[in-house]
């Protein structure tokens, strides 16, 4: 008997081809068989995505290390894993775009806006001499203005969520390359690590967002802590770092990332203003 996929000679009792690994199919195709095959491919225990996701959840360093070391069939390729996470996150977030912008802009507490207001007050003479009641009203107006501005920015980023994530991926990787070292892993290998971690983060954020829709918005904010944990844990294991060195390196990574992110946001805002004023293209609409 020959394999129907590669024509390799196999025995009559074989369940899989010894050459290409394809399953030997002898029964006639039915709707029931098609449905069962679909369930097995999408939700089956041996599904490549589910296997990758499960392993990433408990041992993220193993997935990245195996792929870097040449084990390419066991887990899903990093870019594909990231793309699936991004696609699902984009679909969910855009389906509830108002809630997403509300949750994202509400991640900062009142104290965050109070610091900004006090800083603005020091530079604005008209705010220095306000009475307590007027100052509170000015602060509330300032906070609402900041929140509305963040909502517009978040809305614009949401429209280009996939594009933004892919543009930022080399940035994350380059910062990790600088902070966690270039001796053990080169840039391409750091890119593999970041794609896997970001792919897991996208699915985690999406899951927490759905839970937050049903229970409470504050649940969504916990995605930051989870992302920090997985990123630190992955690099700690991969680079054999102590807890102290891991924390120090991640603080460095975070500081560089925040500065880069601020520059990125400002660049988008400036480009948006230029397109609006010069070409009449409003990215927020």
KADA-V385292 format. One record per residue. SS is DSSP state (@ for helix, = for strand, . for the rest). PHI is phi in radians with two decimals (NA if undefined). Layout:
[[SS | PHI] [SS | PHI]]
This chain:
[[. | NA] [= | -1.86] [. | -1.17] [. | -1.27] [. | -1.69] [. | -2.20] [. | 1.18] [. | -1.28] [= | -1.27] [. | -2.24] [. | -1.36] [. | -1.13] [. | -1.68] [. | -1.24] [. | -1.71] [= | -2.39] [. | -1.27] [. | -1.27] [. | -1.65] [. | -1.80] [. | 1.43] [. | -1.23] [= | -1.26] [. | -1.42] [. | -1.88] [. | -2.04] [. | -1.36] [. | -1.28] [. | -1.22] [. | -2.32] [@ | -1.09] [@ | -1.07] [@ | -1.12] [@ | -1.09] [@ | -1.15] [@ | -1.16] [@ | -1.11] [@ | -1.07] [@ | -1.07] [@ | -1.19] [@ | -1.21] [@ | -1.50] [@ | -1.99] [. | -1.11] [. | -1.07] [. | -1.62] [. | -1.01] [@ | -1.05] [@ | -1.13] [@ | -1.09] [@ | -1.11] [@ | -1.12] [@ | -1.12] [@ | -1.07] [@ | -1.21] [@ | -1.06] [@ | -1.16] [@ | -1.94] [@ | -2.56] [@ | -1.06] [@ | -1.16] [@ | -1.15] [@ | -1.08] [@ | -1.12] [@ | -1.13] [@ | -1.06] [@ | -1.15] [@ | -1.12] [. | -1.40] [. | 1.89] [. | -1.45] [. | -1.85] [. | -1.63] [. | -1.20] [. | -2.09] [. | -1.21] [. | -1.00] [@ | -1.02] [@ | -1.18] [@ | -1.17] [@ | -1.06] [@ | -1.14] [@ | -1.06] [@ | -1.11] [@ | -1.07] [@ | -1.13] [@ | -1.10] [@ | -1.13] [@ | -1.07] [@ | -1.09] [@ | -1.09] [@ | -1.20] [@ | -1.11] [@ | -1.27] [@ | -1.23] [. | -2.22] [@ | -1.06] [@ | -1.10] [@ | -1.19] [@ | -1.10] [@ | -1.14] [@ | -1.14] [@ | -1.13] [@ | -1.16] [@ | -1.30] [. | -1.61] [. | -1.24] [. | -1.69] [. | -1.41] [@ | -1.08] [@ | -1.08] [@ | -1.09] [@ | -1.29] [@ | -1.14] [@ | -1.08] [@ | -1.12] [@ | -1.14] [@ | -1.10] [@ | -1.16] [@ | -1.19] [@ | -1.16] [@ | -1.14] [@ | -1.68] [. | -2.07] [@ | -1.10] [@ | -1.19] [@ | -1.61] [@ | -1.17] [. | -1.77] [. | -1.25] [. | -1.28] [@ | -0.98] [@ | -1.17] [@ | -1.18] [@ | -1.16] [@ | -1.09] [@ | -1.14] [@ | -1.13] [@ | -1.14] [@ | -1.10] [@ | -1.15] [@ | -1.09] [@ | -1.10] [@ | -1.13] [@ | -1.13] [@ | -1.13] [@ | -1.12] [@ | -1.12] [@ | -1.13] [@ | -1.16] [@ | -1.09] [@ | -1.13] [@ | -1.12] [@ | -1.11] [@ | -1.11] [@ | -1.18] [@ | -1.13] [@ | -1.14] [@ | -1.09] [. | -2.05] [@ | -1.04] [@ | -1.05] [@ | -1.09] [@ | -1.07] [@ | -1.10] [@ | -1.23] [@ | -1.20] [@ | -1.42] [@ | -1.02] [@ | -1.10] [@ | -1.20] [@ | -0.95] [@ | -1.13] [@ | -1.13] [@ | -1.14] [@ | -1.09] [@ | -1.05] [@ | -1.30] [@ | -1.41] [. | -1.58] [. | 1.82] [. | -1.92] [. | -1.31] [. | -1.43] [. | -2.28] [. | -1.45] [@ | -1.08] [@ | -1.08] [@ | -1.25] [@ | -1.12] [@ | -1.11] [@ | -1.04] [@ | -1.03] [@ | -1.19] [@ | -1.12] [@ | -1.14] [@ | -1.15] [@ | -1.19] [@ | -1.08] [@ | -1.15] [@ | -1.08] [@ | -1.05] [@ | -1.21] [@ | -1.15] [@ | -1.08] [@ | -1.10] [@ | -1.08] [@ | -1.14] [@ | -1.10] [@ | -1.11] [@ | -1.10] [@ | -1.11] [@ | -1.07] [@ | -1.57] [. | -2.01] [. | -2.74] [. | -1.02] [@ | -1.10] [@ | -1.07] [@ | -1.10] [@ | -1.20] [@ | -1.20] [@ | -1.09] [@ | -1.14] [@ | -1.13] [@ | -1.14] [@ | -1.10] [@ | -1.07] [@ | -1.06] [@ | -1.17] [@ | -1.13] [@ | -1.15] [@ | -1.08] [@ | -1.08] [@ | -1.27] [@ | -1.06] [@ | -1.26] [@ | -1.20] [@ | -1.78] [. | 0.93] [. | -1.67] [. | -1.31] [@ | -1.09] [@ | -1.10] [@ | -1.18] [@ | -1.12] [@ | -1.10] [@ | -1.12] [@ | -1.15] [@ | -1.23] [@ | -1.06] [@ | -1.06] [@ | -1.03] [@ | -1.14] [@ | -1.10] [@ | -1.12] [@ | -1.13] [@ | -1.09] [@ | -1.06] [@ | -1.10] [@ | -1.14] [@ | -1.07] [@ | -1.09] [@ | -1.09] [@ | -1.11] [@ | -1.07] [@ | -1.11] [@ | -1.10] [@ | -1.10] [@ | -1.11] [@ | -1.08] [@ | -1.09] [@ | -1.14] [@ | -1.09] [@ | -1.09] [@ | -1.24] [@ | -1.32] [@ | -1.55] [@ | -1.89] [. | 1.25] [. | -1.73] [. | -1.76] [. | -1.25] [. | -1.45] [. | -1.83]]
